[in-house]
Amino acid sequence: MLKSKFKFRALSVPILIIALTTISIVILTENLPMRIEQIRWIDVYMSILFLFTWIYLVFGIFRTQIIEITIENKQIKKKNYLGFKQKYDFQYFDGFQTSIVNSKAGSFEYLYLVKDDQKIIKISTAYHKNYSELKDKISINLKDLGRIQFCYFNEYKEMFK
């Protein structure tokens, strides 16, 4: 049995979510009720920025990428931290694809378990300490479908499927 291990980066996402939520609640409770003529453009801008950041962290990163993976026999179990668990046989997947994501923090490899051209499970060197072990175990059980070009637009689209 092989179980994924998280890097500190993965643990910082829930901390950011809690901080953004707390800051938003404090700001709202201190400023409500508010009349429309009191609202400044910066208030609207910051509210929208906080909201989109929160949605991205919770529904994007937290739900789809910070997942616990367990590989056992011919099965892979996925558990995200919103409480959803799923179990798949390796036969279910068509194979796996990889891509490289370049950022200011460095380059990270992502591995996608694919079924009918849809990315079902995402594993990354950015969030998983034992990514190489997980990839080795997966490559024994699944066909390598090659490298794909990473596209932020497609990633954002897939977050809300």
Rosetta constraint file for C-alpha pairs under 8 A:
AtomPair CA 1 CA 70 HARMONIC 6.96 0.50
AtomPair CA 1 CA 71 HARMONIC 5.69 0.50
AtomPair CA 1 CA 72 HARMONIC 4.68 0.50
AtomPair CA 1 CA 73 HARMONIC 7.24 0.50
AtomPair CA 2 CA 70 HARMONIC 5.60 0.50
AtomPair CA 2 CA 71 HARMONIC 5.08 0.50
AtomPair CA 2 CA 72 HARMONIC 6.61 0.50
AtomPair CA 2 CA 134 HARMONIC 7.36 0.50
AtomPair CA 3 CA 68 HARMONIC 7.35 0.50
AtomPair CA 3 CA 69 HARMONIC 5.72 0.50
AtomPair CA 3 CA 70 HARMONIC 4.36 0.50
AtomPair CA 3 CA 71 HARMONIC 6.40 0.50
AtomPair CA 4 CA 68 HARMONIC 5.77 0.50
AtomPair CA 4 CA 69 HARMONIC 5.17 0.50
AtomPair CA 4 CA 70 HARMONIC 6.38 0.50
AtomPair CA 4 CA 128 HARMONIC 6.45 0.50
AtomPair CA 4 CA 129 HARMONIC 7.41 0.50
AtomPair CA 4 CA 130 HARMONIC 6.22 0.50
AtomPair CA 4 CA 131 HARMONIC 7.52 0.50
AtomPair CA 4 CA 134 HARMONIC 7.23 0.50
AtomPair CA 5 CA 68 HARMONIC 7.57 0.50
AtomPair CA 5 CA 128 HARMONIC 5.56 0.50
AtomPair CA 5 CA 129 HARMONIC 5.39 0.50
AtomPair CA 5 CA 130 HARMONIC 6.00 0.50
AtomPair CA 6 CA 10 HARMONIC 6.09 0.50
AtomPair CA 6 CA 11 HARMONIC 7.41 0.50
AtomPair CA 6 CA 127 HARMONIC 5.69 0.50
AtomPair CA 6 CA 128 HARMONIC 4.61 0.50
AtomPair CA 6 CA 129 HARMONIC 5.45 0.50
AtomPair CA 6 CA 130 HARMONIC 7.93 0.50
AtomPair CA 7 CA 11 HARMONIC 7.03 0.50
AtomPair CA 7 CA 126 HARMONIC 7.47 0.50
AtomPair CA 7 CA 127 HARMONIC 5.27 0.50
AtomPair CA 7 CA 128 HARMONIC 5.58 0.50
AtomPair CA 7 CA 129 HARMONIC 5.32 0.50
AtomPair CA 8 CA 12 HARMONIC 6.35 0.50
AtomPair CA 8 CA 127 HARMONIC 7.68 0.50
AtomPair CA 9 CA 13 HARMONIC 7.02 0.50
AtomPair CA 9 CA 126 HARMONIC 7.14 0.50
AtomPair CA 9 CA 127 HARMONIC 6.11 0.50
AtomPair CA 10 CA 14 HARMONIC 7.90 0.50
AtomPair CA 10 CA 66 HARMONIC 6.25 0.50
AtomPair CA 10 CA 126 HARMONIC 7.75 0.50
AtomPair CA 10 CA 127 HARMONIC 5.01 0.50
AtomPair CA 10 CA 128 HARMONIC 7.76 0.50
AtomPair CA 11 CA 15 HARMONIC 6.93 0.50
AtomPair CA 12 CA 16 HARMONIC 6.18 0.50
AtomPair CA 13 CA 17 HARMONIC 6.24 0.50
AtomPair CA 13 CA 57 HARMONIC 6.93 0.50
AtomPair CA 13 CA 61 HARMONIC 7.83 0.50
AtomPair CA 13 CA 62 HARMONIC 7.03 0.50
AtomPair CA 14 CA 18 HARMONIC 6.16 0.50
AtomPair CA 14 CA 62 HARMONIC 7.49 0.50
AtomPair CA 15 CA 19 HARMONIC 6.11 0.50
AtomPair CA 16 CA 20 HARMONIC 6.02 0.50
AtomPair CA 17 CA 21 HARMONIC 6.09 0.50
AtomPair CA 17 CA 54 HARMONIC 6.36 0.50
AtomPair CA 17 CA 57 HARMONIC 6.77 0.50
AtomPair CA 17 CA 58 HARMONIC 7.13 0.50
AtomPair CA 18 CA 22 HARMONIC 6.03 0.50
AtomPair CA 19 CA 23 HARMONIC 6.03 0.50
AtomPair CA 20 CA 24 HARMONIC 6.03 0.50
AtomPair CA 20 CA 50 HARMONIC 7.02 0.50
AtomPair CA 20 CA 54 HARMONIC 6.92 0.50
AtomPair CA 21 CA 25 HARMONIC 6.18 0.50
AtomPair CA 21 CA 54 HARMONIC 7.75 0.50
AtomPair CA 22 CA 26 HARMONIC 6.15 0.50
AtomPair CA 23 CA 27 HARMONIC 6.12 0.50
AtomPair CA 24 CA 28 HARMONIC 6.07 0.50
AtomPair CA 24 CA 50 HARMONIC 7.71 0.50
AtomPair CA 25 CA 29 HARMONIC 6.03 0.50
AtomPair CA 26 CA 30 HARMONIC 6.13 0.50
AtomPair CA 27 CA 31 HARMONIC 6.22 0.50
AtomPair CA 28 CA 32 HARMONIC 5.88 0.50
AtomPair CA 34 CA 38 HARMONIC 6.60 0.50
AtomPair CA 34 CA 39 HARMONIC 7.51 0.50
AtomPair CA 35 CA 39 HARMONIC 7.15 0.50
AtomPair CA 39 CA 43 HARMONIC 6.44 0.50
AtomPair CA 39 CA 44 HARMONIC 7.46 0.50
AtomPair CA 40 CA 44 HARMONIC 6.78 0.50
AtomPair CA 41 CA 45 HARMONIC 6.15 0.50
AtomPair CA 42 CA 46 HARMONIC 5.94 0.50
AtomPair CA 43 CA 47 HARMONIC 6.03 0.50
AtomPair CA 44 CA 48 HARMONIC 6.18 0.50
AtomPair CA 45 CA 49 HARMONIC 6.13 0.50
AtomPair CA 46 CA 50 HARMONIC 6.02 0.50
AtomPair CA 47 CA 51 HARMONIC 6.07 0.50
AtomPair CA 48 CA 52 HARMONIC 6.12 0.50
AtomPair CA 49 CA 53 HARMONIC 6.06 0.50
AtomPair CA 50 CA 54 HARMONIC 5.99 0.50
AtomPair CA 51 CA 55 HARMONIC 6.15 0.50
AtomPair CA 52 CA 56 HARMONIC 6.01 0.50
AtomPair CA 53 CA 57 HARMONIC 6.12 0.50
AtomPair CA 54 CA 58 HARMONIC 6.04 0.50
AtomPair CA 55 CA 59 HARMONIC 5.58 0.50
AtomPair CA 55 CA 60 HARMONIC 7.18 0.50
AtomPair CA 56 CA 60 HARMONIC 4.85 0.50
AtomPair CA 56 CA 61 HARMONIC 6.64 0.50
AtomPair CA 57 CA 61 HARMONIC 5.05 0.50
AtomPair CA 57 CA 62 HARMONIC 5.79 0.50
AtomPair CA 58 CA 62 HARMONIC 4.95 0.50
AtomPair CA 58 CA 63 HARMONIC 6.20 0.50
AtomPair CA 59 CA 63 HARMONIC 5.26 0.50
AtomPair CA 59 CA 64 HARMONIC 7.32 0.50
AtomPair CA 59 CA 159 HARMONIC 6.67 0.50
AtomPair CA 59 CA 160 HARMONIC 7.34 0.50
AtomPair CA 60 CA 64 HARMONIC 5.84 0.50
AtomPair CA 60 CA 65 HARMONIC 7.40 0.50
AtomPair CA 60 CA 156 HARMONIC 7.47 0.50
AtomPair CA 60 CA 159 HARMONIC 5.16 0.50
AtomPair CA 60 CA 160 HARMONIC 7.65 0.50
AtomPair CA 61 CA 65 HARMONIC 5.10 0.50
AtomPair CA 61 CA 66 HARMONIC 6.29 0.50
AtomPair CA 62 CA 66 HARMONIC 5.15 0.50
AtomPair CA 62 CA 67 HARMONIC 7.69 0.50
AtomPair CA 62 CA 80 HARMONIC 7.56 0.50
AtomPair CA 62 CA 81 HARMONIC 7.05 0.50
AtomPair CA 62 CA 82 HARMONIC 7.95 0.50
AtomPair CA 63 CA 67 HARMONIC 7.34 0.50
AtomPair CA 63 CA 80 HARMONIC 5.94 0.50
AtomPair CA 63 CA 81 HARMONIC 6.78 0.50
AtomPair CA 63 CA 82 HARMONIC 6.57 0.50
AtomPair CA 64 CA 80 HARMONIC 7.18 0.50
AtomPair CA 64 CA 121 HARMONIC 7.57 0.50
AtomPair CA 64 CA 122 HARMONIC 6.91 0.50
AtomPair CA 64 CA 159 HARMONIC 7.08 0.50
AtomPair CA 65 CA 122 HARMONIC 5.79 0.50
AtomPair CA 65 CA 123 HARMONIC 6.56 0.50
AtomPair CA 65 CA 124 HARMONIC 7.55 0.50
AtomPair CA 65 CA 127 HARMONIC 7.75 0.50
AtomPair CA 66 CA 80 HARMONIC 6.55 0.50
AtomPair CA 66 CA 81 HARMONIC 7.41 0.50
AtomPair CA 66 CA 127 HARMONIC 6.70 0.50
AtomPair CA 67 CA 78 HARMONIC 6.50 0.50
AtomPair CA 67 CA 79 HARMONIC 5.53 0.50
AtomPair CA 67 CA 80 HARMONIC 4.41 0.50
AtomPair CA 67 CA 81 HARMONIC 6.75 0.50
AtomPair CA 67 CA 123 HARMONIC 7.87 0.50
AtomPair CA 68 CA 77 HARMONIC 7.97 0.50
AtomPair CA 68 CA 78 HARMONIC 5.83 0.50
AtomPair CA 68 CA 79 HARMONIC 5.06 0.50
AtomPair CA 68 CA 80 HARMONIC 6.19 0.50
AtomPair CA 69 CA 76 HARMONIC 6.91 0.50
AtomPair CA 69 CA 77 HARMONIC 5.64 0.50
AtomPair CA 69 CA 78 HARMONIC 4.92 0.50
AtomPair CA 69 CA 79 HARMONIC 6.57 0.50
AtomPair CA 70 CA 76 HARMONIC 5.70 0.50
AtomPair CA 70 CA 77 HARMONIC 5.02 0.50
AtomPair CA 70 CA 78 HARMONIC 6.73 0.50
AtomPair CA 71 CA 75 HARMONIC 5.94 0.50
AtomPair CA 71 CA 76 HARMONIC 4.53 0.50
AtomPair CA 71 CA 77 HARMONIC 6.37 0.50
AtomPair CA 71 CA 134 HARMONIC 7.92 0.50
AtomPair CA 71 CA 137 HARMONIC 7.82 0.50
AtomPair CA 72 CA 76 HARMONIC 6.30 0.50
AtomPair CA 74 CA 89 HARMONIC 5.90 0.50
AtomPair CA 74 CA 90 HARMONIC 5.82 0.50
AtomPair CA 74 CA 141 HARMONIC 7.50 0.50
AtomPair CA 75 CA 87 HARMONIC 6.95 0.50
AtomPair CA 75 CA 88 HARMONIC 5.59 0.50
AtomPair CA 75 CA 89 HARMONIC 4.37 0.50
AtomPair CA 75 CA 90 HARMONIC 5.65 0.50
AtomPair CA 76 CA 87 HARMONIC 5.94 0.50
AtomPair CA 76 CA 88 HARMONIC 5.39 0.50
AtomPair CA 76 CA 89 HARMONIC 6.33 0.50
AtomPair CA 76 CA 90 HARMONIC 6.82 0.50
AtomPair CA 77 CA 85 HARMONIC 7.28 0.50
AtomPair CA 77 CA 86 HARMONIC 5.81 0.50
AtomPair CA 77 CA 87 HARMONIC 4.40 0.50
AtomPair CA 77 CA 88 HARMONIC 6.29 0.50
AtomPair CA 78 CA 85 HARMONIC 5.71 0.50
AtomPair CA 78 CA 86 HARMONIC 5.22 0.50
AtomPair CA 78 CA 87 HARMONIC 6.26 0.50
AtomPair CA 78 CA 121 HARMONIC 7.63 0.50
AtomPair CA 79 CA 83 HARMONIC 6.87 0.50
AtomPair CA 79 CA 84 HARMONIC 5.79 0.50
AtomPair CA 79 CA 85 HARMONIC 4.39 0.50
AtomPair CA 79 CA 86 HARMONIC 6.45 0.50
AtomPair CA 80 CA 84 HARMONIC 5.63 0.50
AtomPair CA 80 CA 85 HARMONIC 6.64 0.50
AtomPair CA 88 CA 92 HARMONIC 6.59 0.50
AtomPair CA 89 CA 93 HARMONIC 7.79 0.50
AtomPair CA 90 CA 141 HARMONIC 6.57 0.50
AtomPair CA 90 CA 142 HARMONIC 6.81 0.50
AtomPair CA 91 CA 142 HARMONIC 7.99 0.50
AtomPair CA 92 CA 115 HARMONIC 7.25 0.50
AtomPair CA 93 CA 113 HARMONIC 6.62 0.50
AtomPair CA 93 CA 114 HARMONIC 5.71 0.50
AtomPair CA 93 CA 115 HARMONIC 4.90 0.50
AtomPair CA 93 CA 142 HARMONIC 7.60 0.50
AtomPair CA 94 CA 113 HARMONIC 7.85 0.50
AtomPair CA 94 CA 114 HARMONIC 5.78 0.50
AtomPair CA 94 CA 115 HARMONIC 5.16 0.50
AtomPair CA 94 CA 116 HARMONIC 7.01 0.50
AtomPair CA 94 CA 142 HARMONIC 7.56 0.50
AtomPair CA 94 CA 143 HARMONIC 7.23 0.50
AtomPair CA 95 CA 113 HARMONIC 6.11 0.50
AtomPair CA 95 CA 114 HARMONIC 5.66 0.50
AtomPair CA 95 CA 115 HARMONIC 7.32 0.50
AtomPair CA 95 CA 142 HARMONIC 5.01 0.50
AtomPair CA 95 CA 143 HARMONIC 4.56 0.50
AtomPair CA 95 CA 144 HARMONIC 5.79 0.50
AtomPair CA 95 CA 145 HARMONIC 5.98 0.50
AtomPair CA 96 CA 111 HARMONIC 6.72 0.50
AtomPair CA 96 CA 112 HARMONIC 5.43 0.50
AtomPair CA 96 CA 113 HARMONIC 4.50 0.50
AtomPair CA 96 CA 114 HARMONIC 5.52 0.50
AtomPair CA 96 CA 139 HARMONIC 7.88 0.50
AtomPair CA 96 CA 142 HARMONIC 6.66 0.50
AtomPair CA 96 CA 143 HARMONIC 6.35 0.50
AtomPair CA 96 CA 144 HARMONIC 5.25 0.50
AtomPair CA 96 CA 145 HARMONIC 5.58 0.50
AtomPair CA 96 CA 146 HARMONIC 7.56 0.50
AtomPair CA 97 CA 111 HARMONIC 5.75 0.50
AtomPair CA 97 CA 112 HARMONIC 5.21 0.50
AtomPair CA 97 CA 113 HARMONIC 6.68 0.50
AtomPair CA 97 CA 114 HARMONIC 7.14 0.50
AtomPair CA 97 CA 144 HARMONIC 6.24 0.50
AtomPair CA 97 CA 145 HARMONIC 5.21 0.50
AtomPair CA 97 CA 146 HARMONIC 5.31 0.50
AtomPair CA 97 CA 147 HARMONIC 5.62 0.50
AtomPair CA 97 CA 148 HARMONIC 6.70 0.50
AtomPair CA 98 CA 109 HARMONIC 6.77 0.50
AtomPair CA 98 CA 110 HARMONIC 5.46 0.50
AtomPair CA 98 CA 111 HARMONIC 4.46 0.50
AtomPair CA 98 CA 112 HARMONIC 6.15 0.50
AtomPair CA 98 CA 146 HARMONIC 6.53 0.50
AtomPair CA 98 CA 147 HARMONIC 4.80 0.50
AtomPair CA 98 CA 148 HARMONIC 6.18 0.50
AtomPair CA 99 CA 109 HARMONIC 5.72 0.50
AtomPair CA 99 CA 110 HARMONIC 5.31 0.50
AtomPair CA 99 CA 111 HARMONIC 6.73 0.50
AtomPair CA 99 CA 147 HARMONIC 5.47 0.50
AtomPair CA 99 CA 148 HARMONIC 5.26 0.50
AtomPair CA 99 CA 149 HARMONIC 6.00 0.50
AtomPair CA 99 CA 150 HARMONIC 5.74 0.50
AtomPair CA 100 CA 107 HARMONIC 6.55 0.50
AtomPair CA 100 CA 108 HARMONIC 5.65 0.50
AtomPair CA 100 CA 109 HARMONIC 4.58 0.50
AtomPair CA 100 CA 110 HARMONIC 6.27 0.50
AtomPair CA 100 CA 149 HARMONIC 7.47 0.50
AtomPair CA 100 CA 150 HARMONIC 6.49 0.50
AtomPair CA 101 CA 107 HARMONIC 5.53 0.50
AtomPair CA 101 CA 108 HARMONIC 5.15 0.50
AtomPair CA 101 CA 109 HARMONIC 6.25 0.50
AtomPair CA 101 CA 110 HARMONIC 7.36 0.50
AtomPair CA 101 CA 150 HARMONIC 6.31 0.50
AtomPair CA 102 CA 106 HARMONIC 5.95 0.50
AtomPair CA 102 CA 107 HARMONIC 4.39 0.50
AtomPair CA 102 CA 108 HARMONIC 6.49 0.50
AtomPair CA 103 CA 107 HARMONIC 6.10 0.50
AtomPair CA 108 CA 124 HARMONIC 6.89 0.50
AtomPair CA 108 CA 125 HARMONIC 5.50 0.50
AtomPair CA 108 CA 126 HARMONIC 5.77 0.50
AtomPair CA 109 CA 124 HARMONIC 5.79 0.50
AtomPair CA 109 CA 125 HARMONIC 5.56 0.50
AtomPair CA 109 CA 126 HARMONIC 7.58 0.50
AtomPair CA 110 CA 122 HARMONIC 6.74 0.50
AtomPair CA 110 CA 123 HARMONIC 5.68 0.50
AtomPair CA 110 CA 124 HARMONIC 4.38 0.50
AtomPair CA 110 CA 125 HARMONIC 6.61 0.50
AtomPair CA 111 CA 122 HARMONIC 5.76 0.50
AtomPair CA 111 CA 123 HARMONIC 5.13 0.50
AtomPair CA 111 CA 124 HARMONIC 6.21 0.50
AtomPair CA 111 CA 135 HARMONIC 7.57 0.50
AtomPair CA 112 CA 119 HARMONIC 5.62 0.50
AtomPair CA 112 CA 120 HARMONIC 7.00 0.50
AtomPair CA 112 CA 121 HARMONIC 5.62 0.50
AtomPair CA 112 CA 122 HARMONIC 4.72 0.50
AtomPair CA 112 CA 123 HARMONIC 6.51 0.50
AtomPair CA 113 CA 119 HARMONIC 5.80 0.50
AtomPair CA 113 CA 120 HARMONIC 5.65 0.50
AtomPair CA 113 CA 121 HARMONIC 5.12 0.50
AtomPair CA 113 CA 122 HARMONIC 6.67 0.50
AtomPair CA 114 CA 118 HARMONIC 5.43 0.50
AtomPair CA 114 CA 119 HARMONIC 4.71 0.50
AtomPair CA 114 CA 120 HARMONIC 5.73 0.50
AtomPair CA 114 CA 121 HARMONIC 7.42 0.50
AtomPair CA 115 CA 119 HARMONIC 6.70 0.50
AtomPair CA 115 CA 120 HARMONIC 6.76 0.50
AtomPair CA 123 CA 127 HARMONIC 7.74 0.50
AtomPair CA 123 CA 128 HARMONIC 7.20 0.50
AtomPair CA 123 CA 131 HARMONIC 7.30 0.50
AtomPair CA 124 CA 128 HARMONIC 5.96 0.50
AtomPair CA 124 CA 131 HARMONIC 6.59 0.50
AtomPair CA 125 CA 129 HARMONIC 6.83 0.50
AtomPair CA 125 CA 131 HARMONIC 5.58 0.50
AtomPair CA 130 CA 134 HARMONIC 6.40 0.50
AtomPair CA 131 CA 135 HARMONIC 6.03 0.50
AtomPair CA 132 CA 136 HARMONIC 6.08 0.50
AtomPair CA 133 CA 137 HARMONIC 6.25 0.50
AtomPair CA 134 CA 138 HARMONIC 6.11 0.50
AtomPair CA 135 CA 139 HARMONIC 5.94 0.50
AtomPair CA 136 CA 140 HARMONIC 6.41 0.50
AtomPair CA 137 CA 141 HARMONIC 6.75 0.50
AtomPair CA 138 CA 142 HARMONIC 5.88 0.50
AtomPair CA 139 CA 143 HARMONIC 6.57 0.50
AtomPair CA 139 CA 144 HARMONIC 6.71 0.50
AtomPair CA 151 CA 155 HARMONIC 6.37 0.50
AtomPair CA 152 CA 156 HARMONIC 6.18 0.50
AtomPair CA 153 CA 157 HARMONIC 6.23 0.50
AtomPair CA 154 CA 158 HARMONIC 6.13 0.50
AtomPair CA 155 CA 159 HARMONIC 6.33 0.50
AtomPair CA 156 CA 160 HARMONIC 7.30 0.50
AtomPair CA 157 CA 161 HARMONIC 7.11 0.50
